[in-house]
Amino acid sequence: MVLTLYKMDASPPVRAVYMVIEYLNIPDVSYVEINLLADEHLKDNFLKLNPQHTIPHLTDGNFNLWDSHAIITYLVNKYAKNSPLYPSDPEKRALIDLKLHFDSAILYPALRENDERIFFGTDTSLRPEGVAKIKTAYDFTEKFLTGVQWMAGDQLTLADISCVASVSTLNELLPIDKKVYPNITLWLMRCSQFDFYKKGNLPGLLQFRCLLKEFLSR
């Protein structure tokens, strides 16, 4: 069955799914562009699939799924059961789930707090409260990476893939100070060496950078 992914490359959650598809080498994926800036996610045909009108959205036959965290765990469970990305051991999986929830509750909201005001509003700079939210997200991430190389356990997992999509994008809004956040800096460098990052995250990240520059210069 051919998978269909509704997407916009600049979106960090979309890029998290891209990276998992690249890592697992999943064949036969069809892509449908959804331009959020043109309100294509609010069209009737997409709302019928996803009443929450979010991307990424995955269609697998008659099965519809949204939220990147749900999608990436589904992909591993379907195509690579007990993969090191998301092992079946309950304690290891719980630690990964913990960091996936951290992404959805802290990292990505820090991004949305700032970029929605730019892309869908009139702001041309970050507000103090938005900067504070990003710094809080960085502070937590730095602590999580103290004395370890990866976000959850002793090897790369879905936690790293999901979080690096968000953190690399936050870095475009508020560059990470290498002296203040050395653990994040090294972790980003480790993640960026993987082919799945280069293919699945970097192109969309560059697209986000270009869009951000365009909107900030209005």
C-alpha contacts under 8 A as a table, 3 or more apart, distances in Angstrom:
res1	aa1	res2	aa2	distance
1	M	28	D	8.00
1	M	60	D	6.90
1	M	61	G	6.47
2	V	28	D	5.31
2	V	29	V	5.77
2	V	30	S	6.86
2	V	60	D	6.79
2	V	61	G	7.36
3	L	28	D	6.63
3	L	29	V	4.80
3	L	30	S	5.97
3	L	58	L	7.03
3	L	59	T	5.90
3	L	60	D	4.94
3	L	61	G	7.28
4	T	29	V	5.79
4	T	30	S	4.58
4	T	31	Y	5.63
4	T	32	V	7.14
4	T	58	L	5.73
4	T	59	T	5.05
4	T	60	D	6.56
5	L	29	V	7.17
5	L	30	S	6.23
5	L	31	Y	4.94
5	L	32	V	6.14
5	L	56	P	6.71
5	L	57	H	5.72
5	L	58	L	4.69
5	L	59	T	6.49
6	Y	31	Y	5.94
6	Y	32	V	4.68
6	Y	33	E	5.91
6	Y	34	I	6.23
6	Y	55	I	6.41
6	Y	56	P	5.63
6	Y	57	H	5.06
6	Y	58	L	6.41
7	K	11	S	7.75
7	K	14	V	6.00
7	K	31	Y	7.02
7	K	32	V	6.20
7	K	33	E	5.24
7	K	34	I	5.48
7	K	55	I	5.71
7	K	56	P	5.18
7	K	57	H	7.00
8	M	11	S	5.72
8	M	14	V	6.71
8	M	33	E	5.82
8	M	34	I	5.67
8	M	35	N	6.20
8	M	36	L	7.55
8	M	55	I	7.42
8	M	56	P	7.73
9	D	12	P	7.79
9	D	14	V	6.45
9	D	15	R	6.55
9	D	203	P	7.62
9	D	204	G	4.56
9	D	205	L	7.79
9	D	207	Q	7.18
10	A	14	V	7.77
10	A	15	R	7.62
10	A	204	G	4.52
10	A	205	L	5.91
10	A	206	L	7.74
10	A	207	Q	5.44
10	A	208	F	4.65
11	S	14	V	5.28
11	S	15	R	6.36
11	S	55	I	7.93
11	S	204	G	7.17
11	S	208	F	7.49
12	P	15	R	4.96
12	P	16	A	6.28
12	P	165	A	5.01
12	P	166	S	5.59
12	P	169	T	6.86
12	P	201	N	7.94
12	P	204	G	7.93
12	P	205	L	7.72
13	P	16	A	5.07
13	P	17	V	6.63
13	P	55	I	7.47
13	P	56	P	6.50
13	P	67	D	7.73
13	P	68	S	5.34
13	P	162	S	7.27
13	P	165	A	6.83
13	P	166	S	7.47
14	V	17	V	5.25
14	V	18	Y	6.30
14	V	55	I	6.67
14	V	56	P	5.02
14	V	68	S	6.76
15	R	18	Y	4.76
15	R	19	M	6.13
15	R	165	A	6.34
15	R	200	G	5.88
15	R	201	N	5.23
15	R	204	G	6.88
16	A	19	M	5.22
16	A	20	V	6.50
16	A	68	S	6.91
16	A	72	I	7.64
16	A	161	I	5.91
16	A	162	S	5.21
16	A	165	A	5.72
16	A	200	G	7.53
16	A	201	N	7.22
17	V	20	V	5.20
17	V	21	I	6.21
17	V	56	P	7.71
17	V	68	S	6.30
17	V	71	I	7.09
17	V	72	I	5.84
18	Y	21	I	5.10
18	Y	22	E	6.17
18	Y	200	G	4.84
18	Y	201	N	7.17
19	M	22	E	5.02
19	M	23	Y	6.02
19	M	161	I	6.97
19	M	196	F	5.17
19	M	197	Y	6.04
19	M	199	K	7.40
19	M	200	G	4.48
19	M	201	N	6.48
20	V	23	Y	4.93
20	V	24	L	6.00
20	V	72	I	6.50
20	V	75	L	7.77
20	V	158	L	7.90
20	V	161	I	7.54
20	V	196	F	7.50
21	I	24	L	5.32
21	I	25	N	5.72
21	I	26	I	5.38
21	I	75	L	7.86
22	E	25	N	4.92
22	E	26	I	6.85
22	E	196	F	5.20
22	E	199	K	7.39
22	E	200	G	6.58
23	Y	196	F	5.50
24	L	76	V	7.76
24	L	79	Y	7.45
24	L	80	A	7.32
26	I	29	V	7.28
26	I	79	Y	7.60
34	I	40	E	5.67
34	I	41	H	6.15
34	I	55	I	7.85
35	N	38	A	5.39
35	N	39	D	6.49
35	N	40	E	5.43
35	N	41	H	7.05
36	L	39	D	4.89
36	L	40	E	5.75
36	L	41	H	5.92
37	L	40	E	7.68
37	L	119	F	7.38
37	L	120	F	7.44
39	D	42	L	5.51
39	D	43	K	7.35
40	E	43	K	5.52
40	E	46	F	7.95
41	H	46	F	6.11
41	H	47	L	7.19
41	H	53	H	5.44
41	H	54	T	6.90
42	L	46	F	6.79
42	L	47	L	6.28
42	L	53	H	6.32
43	K	46	F	5.59
43	K	47	L	6.20
44	D	47	L	4.99
44	D	48	K	6.17
45	N	48	K	5.40
45	N	49	L	6.92
46	F	49	L	5.22
46	F	50	N	6.09
46	F	51	P	7.80
46	F	53	H	6.92
47	L	50	N	4.85
47	L	51	P	4.65
47	L	52	Q	7.26
47	L	53	H	5.78
48	K	51	P	6.17
49	L	64	N	6.92
50	N	53	H	5.19
50	N	54	T	7.13
50	N	57	H	7.55
50	N	64	N	7.79
50	N	66	W	7.40
54	T	57	H	6.85
54	T	66	W	7.07
54	T	67	D	7.45
55	I	66	W	6.86
55	I	67	D	7.11
55	I	68	S	7.89
56	P	66	W	6.08
56	P	67	D	6.39
56	P	68	S	6.12
57	H	64	N	7.34
57	H	65	L	5.88
57	H	66	W	4.46
57	H	67	D	6.98
57	H	68	S	7.87
58	L	64	N	5.82
58	L	65	L	5.16
58	L	66	W	6.09
58	L	71	I	7.00
59	T	62	N	6.88
59	T	63	F	5.68
59	T	64	N	4.62
59	T	65	L	6.45
60	D	63	F	5.04
60	D	64	N	6.43
61	G	64	N	7.98
65	L	70	A	7.36
65	L	71	I	6.53
66	W	70	A	6.78
66	W	71	I	6.41
67	D	70	A	5.48
67	D	71	I	6.25
68	S	71	I	4.92
68	S	72	I	6.03
69	H	72	I	5.42
69	H	73	T	6.34
69	H	100	L	6.59
69	H	162	S	7.39
70	A	73	T	5.49
70	A	74	Y	6.11
71	I	74	Y	5.04
71	I	75	L	6.16
72	I	75	L	5.09
72	I	76	V	6.37
72	I	158	L	7.52
73	T	76	V	5.24
73	T	77	N	6.09
73	T	86	Y	7.26
73	T	158	L	7.80
74	Y	77	N	5.07
74	Y	78	K	6.02
75	L	78	K	5.16
75	L	79	Y	5.84
75	L	80	A	7.64
76	V	79	Y	5.29
76	V	80	A	4.95
76	V	81	K	6.05
76	V	82	N	7.89
76	V	83	S	6.88
76	V	85	L	7.56
76	V	86	Y	6.92
77	N	80	A	5.88
77	N	81	K	4.83
77	N	82	N	7.40
78	K	81	K	6.49
80	A	83	S	5.40
81	K	87	P	7.62
81	K	88	S	7.73
82	N	85	L	7.90
82	N	86	Y	6.24
82	N	87	P	4.37
82	N	88	S	5.10
83	S	86	Y	5.46
83	S	87	P	5.34
83	S	88	S	7.97
84	P	87	P	5.15
84	P	155	Q	7.75
84	P	156	L	7.60
84	P	157	T	6.45
85	L	156	L	6.55
85	L	157	T	3.96
85	L	158	L	5.18
86	Y	92	K	7.94
86	Y	93	R	6.13
86	Y	96	I	7.29
86	Y	157	T	6.19
86	Y	158	L	6.28
87	P	92	K	6.61
87	P	93	R	5.97
88	S	92	K	7.52
88	S	93	R	6.31
89	D	92	K	5.46
89	D	93	R	6.01
90	P	93	R	5.10
90	P	94	A	5.91
91	E	94	A	5.04
91	E	95	L	6.39
92	K	95	L	5.33
92	K	96	I	6.50
92	K	152	A	7.64
92	K	153	G	7.01
93	R	96	I	5.07
93	R	97	D	6.09
94	A	97	D	4.96
94	A	98	L	6.04
95	L	98	L	5.00
95	L	99	K	6.56
95	L	152	A	5.60
95	L	153	G	7.43
96	I	99	K	5.32
96	I	100	L	6.23
96	I	151	M	7.84
96	I	152	A	5.43
96	I	157	T	7.14
96	I	158	L	6.80
96	I	159	A	5.29
97	D	100	L	4.91
97	D	101	H	6.14
97	D	159	A	7.37
98	L	101	H	5.25
98	L	102	F	6.24
99	K	102	F	4.64
99	K	103	D	6.18
99	K	151	M	7.09
99	K	152	A	7.05
99	K	159	A	5.54
99	K	163	C	7.73
100	L	103	D	5.09
100	L	104	S	6.40
100	L	158	L	7.74
100	L	159	A	5.55
100	L	162	S	6.77
100	L	163	C	7.33
101	H	104	S	4.99
101	H	105	A	5.85
102	F	105	A	5.13
102	F	106	I	5.45
102	F	107	L	6.71
103	D	106	I	5.54
103	D	107	L	4.68
103	D	108	Y	5.77
103	D	162	S	7.03
103	D	163	C	5.72
103	D	166	S	7.43
104	S	107	L	6.44
104	S	108	Y	5.58
104	S	109	P	6.95
105	A	108	Y	6.80
105	A	109	P	6.28
106	I	109	P	5.51
106	I	110	A	6.16
106	I	137	A	6.06
107	L	110	A	5.30
107	L	111	L	6.61
107	L	134	I	7.60
107	L	137	A	5.64
107	L	163	C	7.36
107	L	166	S	6.26
107	L	167	V	7.02
108	Y	111	L	5.00
108	Y	112	R	6.25
108	Y	166	S	5.97
109	P	112	R	4.94
109	P	113	E	5.90
110	A	113	E	5.19
110	A	114	N	6.80
110	A	130	G	6.99
110	A	133	K	5.41
110	A	134	I	5.27
110	A	137	A	6.97
110	A	170	L	7.92
111	L	114	N	5.50
111	L	115	D	6.04
111	L	134	I	7.22
111	L	166	S	7.44
111	L	169	T	7.73
111	L	170	L	6.00
112	R	115	D	5.25
112	R	116	E	5.40
113	E	116	E	6.32
113	E	117	R	7.15
113	E	130	G	5.94
113	E	133	K	7.92
114	N	117	R	5.70
114	N	118	I	6.83
114	N	126	L	6.32
114	N	127	R	7.54
114	N	130	G	5.58
114	N	131	V	7.94
115	D	118	I	4.98
115	D	119	F	5.93
115	D	120	F	7.96
116	E	119	F	5.22
116	E	120	F	5.26
116	E	121	G	6.64
117	R	120	F	5.64
117	R	121	G	4.51
117	R	122	T	6.41
117	R	123	D	5.57
118	I	121	G	5.28
118	I	122	T	5.82
118	I	123	D	4.82
118	I	124	T	6.11
118	I	125	S	7.60
118	I	212	L	7.89
118	I	215	F	6.64
118	I	216	L	7.17
119	F	122	T	7.59
119	F	212	L	7.81
119	F	215	F	6.65
123	D	126	L	7.38
123	D	216	L	7.61
124	T	215	F	6.95
124	T	216	L	4.52
124	T	217	S	7.01
124	T	218	R	7.20
125	S	216	L	6.70
126	L	130	G	6.21
126	L	131	V	6.45
126	L	173	L	7.99
127	R	130	G	5.13
127	R	131	V	6.31
128	P	131	V	5.11
128	P	132	A	6.18
129	E	132	A	5.03
129	E	133	K	6.30
130	G	133	K	5.13
130	G	134	I	6.45
131	V	134	I	5.18
131	V	135	K	6.23
131	V	174	L	7.44
132	A	135	K	5.10
132	A	136	T	6.19
133	K	136	T	5.13
133	K	137	A	6.34
134	I	137	A	5.04
134	I	138	Y	6.21
134	I	170	L	7.23
134	I	174	L	7.52
135	K	138	Y	4.95
135	K	139	D	6.04
136	T	139	D	5.01
136	T	140	F	6.36
137	A	140	F	5.39
137	A	141	T	6.25
138	Y	141	T	5.07
138	Y	142	E	6.00
138	Y	181	Y	7.56
138	Y	184	I	7.87
139	D	142	E	5.21
139	D	143	K	6.38
139	D	181	Y	7.83
140	F	143	K	5.20
140	F	144	F	6.24
141	T	144	F	5.06
141	T	145	L	6.33
141	T	184	I	6.93
142	E	145	L	5.28
142	E	146	T	6.45
142	E	181	Y	6.03
142	E	182	P	7.68
142	E	183	N	5.65
142	E	184	I	5.61
143	K	146	T	5.23
144	F	151	M	6.59
145	L	148	V	5.30
145	L	149	Q	6.39
145	L	150	W	6.61
145	L	151	M	6.25
145	L	183	N	5.81
145	L	184	I	6.99
145	L	187	W	7.86
146	T	183	N	6.45
148	V	151	M	7.68
148	V	154	D	7.28
149	Q	154	D	7.03
149	Q	155	Q	7.58
149	Q	187	W	6.42
150	W	153	G	6.36
150	W	154	D	6.25
150	W	155	Q	5.97
150	W	156	L	5.87
150	W	157	T	7.85
150	W	160	D	6.63
150	W	187	W	7.10
151	M	156	L	7.62
151	M	157	T	7.76
151	M	159	A	6.07
151	M	160	D	5.64
152	A	155	Q	7.49
152	A	156	L	7.70
152	A	157	T	6.96
152	A	159	A	6.39
152	A	160	D	7.60
153	G	156	L	7.83
156	L	159	A	7.70
156	L	160	D	6.15
156	L	161	I	7.95
157	T	160	D	5.52
157	T	161	I	6.72
158	L	161	I	5.00
158	L	162	S	5.98
159	A	162	S	5.36
159	A	163	C	5.98
160	D	163	C	5.18
160	D	164	V	5.70
160	D	191	C	7.81
161	I	164	V	5.35
161	I	165	A	6.39
162	S	165	A	5.53
162	S	166	S	6.90
163	C	166	S	5.24
163	C	167	V	6.02
164	V	167	V	4.95
164	V	168	S	5.64
164	V	188	L	7.00
164	V	191	C	7.46
165	A	168	S	5.59
165	A	169	T	6.43
165	A	201	N	6.75
166	S	169	T	5.22
166	S	170	L	6.15
167	V	170	L	4.93
167	V	171	N	6.12
168	S	171	N	5.11
168	S	172	E	6.91
168	S	188	L	7.45
168	S	205	L	7.62
169	T	172	E	5.22
169	T	173	L	6.99
169	T	205	L	6.58
169	T	208	F	7.68
170	L	173	L	5.14
170	L	174	L	6.07
170	L	175	P	7.50
171	N	174	L	5.03
171	N	175	P	4.43
171	N	176	I	5.68
172	E	175	P	5.93
172	E	209	R	6.50
176	I	180	V	7.99
176	I	181	Y	6.82
176	I	185	T	7.41
177	D	180	V	5.35
177	D	181	Y	5.87
177	D	182	P	7.89
178	K	181	Y	5.15
178	K	182	P	5.10
178	K	185	T	5.92
179	K	182	P	5.70
181	Y	184	I	5.50
181	Y	185	T	6.30
182	P	185	T	5.00
182	P	186	L	6.25
183	N	186	L	5.34
183	N	187	W	6.13
184	I	187	W	5.03
184	I	188	L	6.03
185	T	188	L	5.27
185	T	189	M	6.35
186	L	189	M	5.04
186	L	190	R	6.24
187	W	190	R	5.05
187	W	191	C	6.21
188	L	191	C	5.16
188	L	192	S	6.03
189	M	192	S	5.11
189	M	193	Q	6.61
190	R	193	Q	5.60
190	R	194	F	7.62
191	C	194	F	5.94
191	C	197	Y	6.77
192	S	195	D	7.96
192	S	197	Y	5.67
192	S	198	K	6.59
193	Q	197	Y	7.19
193	Q	198	K	7.38
194	F	197	Y	5.35
194	F	198	K	6.49
195	D	198	K	4.99
195	D	199	K	6.04
196	F	199	K	5.22
196	F	200	G	5.42
196	F	201	N	7.51
197	Y	200	G	5.12
197	Y	201	N	4.96
197	Y	202	L	6.37
198	K	201	N	5.95
198	K	202	L	5.14
198	K	203	P	7.52
199	K	202	L	6.33
199	K	203	P	6.92
200	G	203	P	7.05
200	G	204	G	7.62
201	N	204	G	5.74
201	N	205	L	6.04
202	L	205	L	4.96
202	L	206	L	6.18
203	P	206	L	5.25
203	P	207	Q	6.37
204	G	207	Q	4.83
204	G	208	F	6.18
205	L	208	F	5.01
205	L	209	R	6.25
206	L	209	R	4.94
206	L	210	C	6.30
207	Q	210	C	5.17
207	Q	211	L	6.24
208	F	211	L	5.12
208	F	212	L	6.00
209	R	212	L	5.12
209	R	213	K	6.19
210	C	213	K	5.17
210	C	214	E	6.20
211	L	214	E	5.05
211	L	215	F	6.17
212	L	215	F	5.26
212	L	216	L	5.98
213	K	216	L	5.25
213	K	217	S	6.20
214	E	217	S	5.42
214	E	218	R	6.79
215	F	218	R	5.47
